[in-house]
Amino acid sequence: MKKIWNWLDAYLEESLLCVFLAAMTLIMGIQVFSRYVLQTSLSWSEELTRYLFIWSGFLSVSYCTKYCISIKIEQFAASLSRHSRAVLKVINHTIELAFFVYMIPFAWSFLMSSVHNGQVSPACGLPMYYVQAAPFVSFVLVAFRILQRWIIEFRIMLGQNVYDPAHPERNTEESFIEANSVENEPKKYSKKGGHNK
């Protein structure tokens, strides 16, 4: 069970995004083949691809939050000390967490309204709550990832050794030892936080 949890924690968003991208590529490839070779068009392909794209867009928010990938100006934060940078990010993550926790009930109401009205998609006949569940699932995942980031930054602020997958340059030898003992994955790292080649 612990291995499953560690795998989901490390690869959930990446795996789903890869599956959705592969599915979109395959579906649109079949559509192109059908249209130009078989001289027929599939009625469901573009609709299903659009819904997969919607899910991918919402899941990508959680993925970017997990690895701190966003459009931002780093010059100010880079000029601060490690402790001051952690304090700034704790404040930032607190605001982000409050926002997404606030949005979760609205996303749930949006999902429940779709469940109650019984709407289905025109081409696939797919219940629309499968599509409209994307914001709710995304906001819950994002809130969880922000909480993880908050804990990491808070521990750094307290001066503790923390394994931080989003910022390898921060990692110390002690934090890598701690991470490897938790995940039970034999890895070798240099003291500077990089892979030994």
C-alpha positions as CSV (number, residue, x, y, z in Angstrom):
1,M,0.0,0.0,0.0
2,K,2.9,2.4,0.8
3,K,4.5,1.7,-2.5
4,I,1.2,2.5,-4.3
5,W,0.8,5.7,-2.4
6,N,4.4,6.7,-3.2
7,W,3.9,6.0,-6.9
8,L,0.7,8.0,-7.0
9,D,2.3,10.9,-5.1
10,A,5.2,10.9,-7.6
11,Y,3.5,10.1,-10.9
12,L,-0.3,10.6,-10.8
13,E,-0.6,13.7,-12.8
14,E,2.2,12.8,-15.2
15,S,0.6,9.4,-15.9
16,L,-2.8,10.7,-16.5
17,L,-1.5,13.5,-18.8
18,C,0.5,11.1,-20.8
19,V,-2.6,8.8,-21.2
20,F,-4.8,11.6,-22.2
21,L,-2.2,13.0,-24.7
22,A,-1.8,9.5,-26.2
23,A,-5.6,9.1,-26.5
24,M,-6.0,12.5,-28.1
25,T,-3.3,11.7,-30.6
26,L,-4.7,8.3,-31.4
27,I,-8.3,9.5,-31.8
28,M,-7.4,12.4,-34.0
29,G,-5.2,10.1,-36.1
30,I,-8.1,7.7,-36.6
31,Q,-10.3,10.7,-37.6
32,V,-7.8,11.9,-40.2
33,F,-7.4,8.4,-41.6
34,S,-11.2,7.9,-41.7
35,R,-11.8,11.3,-43.4
36,Y,-9.1,11.2,-46.0
37,V,-8.7,7.5,-46.7
38,L,-12.1,6.0,-46.0
39,Q,-14.0,9.1,-47.1
40,T,-16.1,9.1,-43.9
41,S,-16.1,11.2,-40.8
42,L,-16.4,10.1,-37.2
43,S,-19.1,12.0,-35.2
44,W,-17.6,11.5,-31.8
45,S,-13.8,12.0,-32.3
46,E,-13.6,15.8,-32.0
47,E,-16.0,15.9,-29.0
48,L,-14.1,13.2,-27.1
49,T,-10.8,14.9,-27.9
50,R,-12.1,18.2,-26.6
51,Y,-13.2,16.6,-23.3
52,L,-9.8,15.0,-22.9
53,F,-8.2,18.3,-23.6
54,I,-10.3,19.9,-20.9
55,W,-9.2,17.3,-18.3
56,S,-5.6,17.7,-19.4
57,G,-5.8,21.5,-18.9
58,F,-7.2,21.1,-15.3
59,L,-4.7,18.4,-14.4
60,S,-1.8,20.4,-15.7
61,V,-2.5,23.0,-12.9
62,S,-1.8,20.3,-10.3
63,Y,1.3,19.1,-12.1
64,C,2.7,22.7,-12.4
65,T,1.9,23.3,-8.7
66,K,3.7,20.2,-7.7
67,Y,6.9,21.2,-9.5
68,C,6.5,25.0,-9.0
69,I,6.2,25.5,-12.8
70,S,4.5,28.8,-13.5
71,I,5.1,32.2,-15.1
72,K,6.8,34.3,-12.4
73,I,9.6,36.8,-11.9
74,E,12.4,35.0,-10.0
75,Q,14.9,37.9,-9.6
76,F,13.5,39.2,-6.3
77,A,13.2,35.8,-4.7
78,A,16.6,34.8,-6.0
79,S,18.2,37.7,-4.2
80,L,16.9,36.6,-0.8
81,S,18.5,34.1,1.5
82,R,17.3,30.5,1.7
83,H,15.3,31.2,4.9
84,S,13.8,34.5,3.6
85,R,12.8,32.8,0.3
86,A,11.1,30.0,2.2
87,V,9.2,32.6,4.4
88,L,8.0,34.4,1.2
89,K,6.9,31.1,-0.4
90,V,5.0,30.0,2.8
91,I,3.0,33.2,2.6
92,N,2.4,32.7,-1.1
93,H,1.3,29.1,-0.7
94,T,-1.0,30.1,2.2
95,I,-2.8,32.5,-0.1
96,E,-3.0,30.0,-2.9
97,L,-4.3,27.2,-0.6
98,A,-7.0,29.5,0.8
99,F,-8.1,30.4,-2.8
100,F,-8.4,26.8,-4.0
101,V,-10.0,25.6,-0.8
102,Y,-12.5,28.4,-1.3
103,M,-13.1,27.3,-4.9
104,I,-13.7,23.6,-4.1
105,P,-17.3,24.0,-2.9
106,F,-18.2,26.0,-6.1
107,A,-16.7,23.2,-8.2
108,W,-18.6,20.6,-6.3
109,S,-21.9,22.6,-6.8
110,F,-21.1,22.8,-10.5
111,L,-20.6,19.0,-10.6
112,M,-23.8,18.3,-8.7
113,S,-25.9,20.5,-10.9
114,S,-24.7,18.4,-13.9
115,V,-25.5,15.2,-12.1
116,H,-29.0,16.3,-11.2
117,N,-30.0,17.7,-14.7
118,G,-28.8,14.5,-16.4
119,Q,-27.3,16.3,-19.4
120,V,-25.4,14.1,-21.9
121,S,-23.0,15.1,-24.7
122,P,-24.6,15.3,-28.2
123,A,-22.2,13.0,-30.1
124,C,-20.9,10.5,-27.6
125,G,-24.0,10.4,-25.3
126,L,-21.5,10.8,-22.4
127,P,-22.9,12.1,-19.1
128,M,-21.6,15.6,-18.8
129,Y,-20.7,15.2,-15.2
130,Y,-17.7,13.2,-16.3
131,V,-16.4,16.3,-18.0
132,Q,-17.6,18.8,-15.4
133,A,-15.9,16.8,-12.7
134,A,-12.6,18.1,-14.0
135,P,-12.6,21.4,-12.0
136,F,-13.5,19.6,-8.7
137,V,-10.9,16.9,-9.1
138,S,-8.3,19.5,-10.2
139,F,-9.0,21.9,-7.3
140,V,-8.7,19.1,-4.7
141,L,-5.4,17.9,-6.2
142,V,-4.1,21.4,-6.5
143,A,-5.0,22.1,-2.8
144,F,-3.2,18.9,-1.8
145,R,-0.1,19.8,-3.9
146,I,0.0,23.3,-2.5
147,L,-0.2,21.8,1.0
148,Q,2.7,19.6,0.2
149,R,4.7,22.6,-1.1
150,W,3.7,24.6,2.1
151,I,5.0,21.9,4.4
152,I,8.3,21.7,2.4
153,E,8.8,25.5,2.5
154,F,7.8,25.6,6.2
155,R,10.4,23.0,7.1
156,I,13.0,24.8,5.1
157,M,12.0,28.0,7.0
158,L,12.7,26.1,10.2
159,G,16.1,25.1,9.0
160,Q,15.4,21.4,8.5
161,N,16.8,19.2,5.8
162,V,14.0,18.6,3.2
163,Y,14.0,16.6,0.0
164,D,12.5,19.0,-2.6
165,P,11.8,17.4,-6.0
166,A,10.9,20.8,-7.5
167,H,14.2,22.4,-6.5
168,P,17.1,19.9,-6.7
169,E,19.6,22.6,-6.0
170,R,18.2,22.9,-2.4
171,N,18.7,19.3,-1.5
172,T,21.4,18.2,0.8
173,E,22.9,14.8,1.3
174,E,20.8,14.3,4.4
175,S,17.6,15.1,2.6
176,F,18.4,12.6,-0.2
177,I,19.1,9.9,2.4
178,E,15.7,10.7,4.1
179,A,13.9,10.6,0.7
180,N,15.5,7.3,-0.3
181,S,14.7,5.6,3.0
182,V,11.0,6.6,2.6
183,E,10.7,5.5,-1.1
184,N,13.0,2.5,-0.8
185,E,14.6,3.4,-4.1
186,P,18.4,2.9,-4.3
187,K,19.7,6.2,-5.8
188,K,23.2,7.7,-5.7
189,Y,23.6,11.5,-5.4
190,S,26.5,13.8,-5.1
191,K,26.8,16.2,-2.1
192,K,25.9,19.1,-4.4
193,G,22.5,17.6,-5.0
194,G,23.1,16.2,-8.5
195,H,23.2,12.7,-9.9
196,N,26.5,10.9,-9.9
197,K,27.4,10.0,-13.5
